[in-house]
Amino acid sequence: MSISKAPKLNEPVTLTLTISSALDAPDSKTAIELPEGTIKIGGNLSWEGDLSKNVPVQISAEIKFIQGGDWAIKGSAKHIIDEDNSWGDADYIYLGTNETFGKLGYCEPGPGEGVETIGPEGEKTEREKSEQIKEEHEACPEGYFWNEIS
């Protein structure tokens, strides 16, 4: 999933979600979920149809944020095999927006969240928090921290 730029409030941007499958996937569904404070100006936020093996499908929509804050936009695709079985995937864009600037970033697990490194003598050690990790972010899951993209 991609966004054309980090938007300020009331500034239109384009979201694009590209999906593909390693197998034929009939009756698939895909959607972009907008957070509150966001409106669709045009385009499509969902698609339903048959995915052919290795043939990408793209949906795109123009949106704008009418409320400032920290947000997560989710794009997902799902193929239902039967009532007990399905497969799919999701992608997220994390961003913040206000009247003067927009910022893009991503969420990264903090220390103690299962991230390990190997020490100089082969021992497993907990990773220290990166200097790039700036703050907890409303859009990040608990235990994850915000990394701003420059």
Residue, then its C-alpha position, 0 to 999 in steps of 0.5 A: m500500500s502506498i500514499s502519494k505524500a504525507p498530507k496536511l489537514n484538508e490536503p488531498v492525497t492518493l492511496t493505492l493498494t496493490i494485491s496479488s496472489a501466488l495462486d488463483a483466488p476466486d471470490s477475493k475481497t480487498a479493502i482500504e479502511l480509513p480512520e475517523g477524521t478522513i473522508k474519501i473524495g473519489g476512487n475505490l476503497s474496495w474490490e471483489g473479484d477473482l484474483s489470477k495467479n501472479v496478476p496484480v489488482q490495484i485499487s486507488a482512492e483520493i482522500k483527505f484528513i479533516q481532523g488532525g491526529d495520529w492515524a493508521i490506514k489498513g489495506s487488506a485482502k482476503h480469500i475465503i475458501d469455506e466457512d472455516n478456512s481463509w487466507g489473506d494479508a494486510d498492510y498499514i500506513y502510519l501517519g500523523t497530520n495537522e494544519t502545518f505538516g504531515k509525517l509518515g512513519y512505521c511501528e516497530p516493536g519495543p524492547g522485550e517484544g520478542v526482538e532479539t539480537i546475538g551478542p559478540e559471543g553468540e549469546k542472545t541479548e535483548r535489543e536496545k531501543s533504537e535512537q530513531i524510536k521517538e515516541e509511543h504512537e496512538a496508531c501503533p499497537e501496544g508495545y510498539f514505538w513510532n519511527e518517523i520516516s525522514 
